[in-house]
Amino acid sequence: MVFLGLGIILVVAAVVAIGVVSRSDPDRARRWSKMLLGVGACAVGGLMTLRGLAVLGAPMVGVGLLLLGINARQARTNSGSTHDQAMPTRSDVMGRAEALETLGLDEGATDEDVRAAHKRLMKKVHPDTGGSDALARRIQQARDVLLNRR
């Protein structure tokens, strides 16, 4: 009975943690979800094995280890490409006309106009509010171009 209670507590904690993480970056949420499910499966499987239910517990530990292994492999694979994606390439360089178009401004816009347009657009497209990372970066880049922050 105690192990059932612990299992329920672990499941509830995992669901809450997954809910919190899911509001962040989708790739990060997937990684955390796999990790939490893997750790949970190992813990519950281990407890079941200790209680004499090795027929059910051992495969559950195996599934948990599989999830953790997949998660670790994907983290290793993605770790090298993260820095490359952040570095702007020659084709990513934005000109003044493109920056004005991105922020919805006309030539002759003041610094205050640029800041106001940036703030307005970021409220709509910020990743924390469900927006796109790429679009938010583009809006940041447009602001930097127009305010000469390169």
Secondary structure, DSSP 8 states (H G I E B T S, - for coil): -HHHHHHHHHHHHHHHHHHHHTTS-HHHHHHHHHHHHHHHHHHHHHHHHHTT-HHHHHHHHHHHHHHHHHHHHHHHHHHHHHHHHHS--GGG---HHHHHHHHT--TT--HHHHHHHHHHHHHHH-GGGT--HHHHHHHHHHHHHHTT--
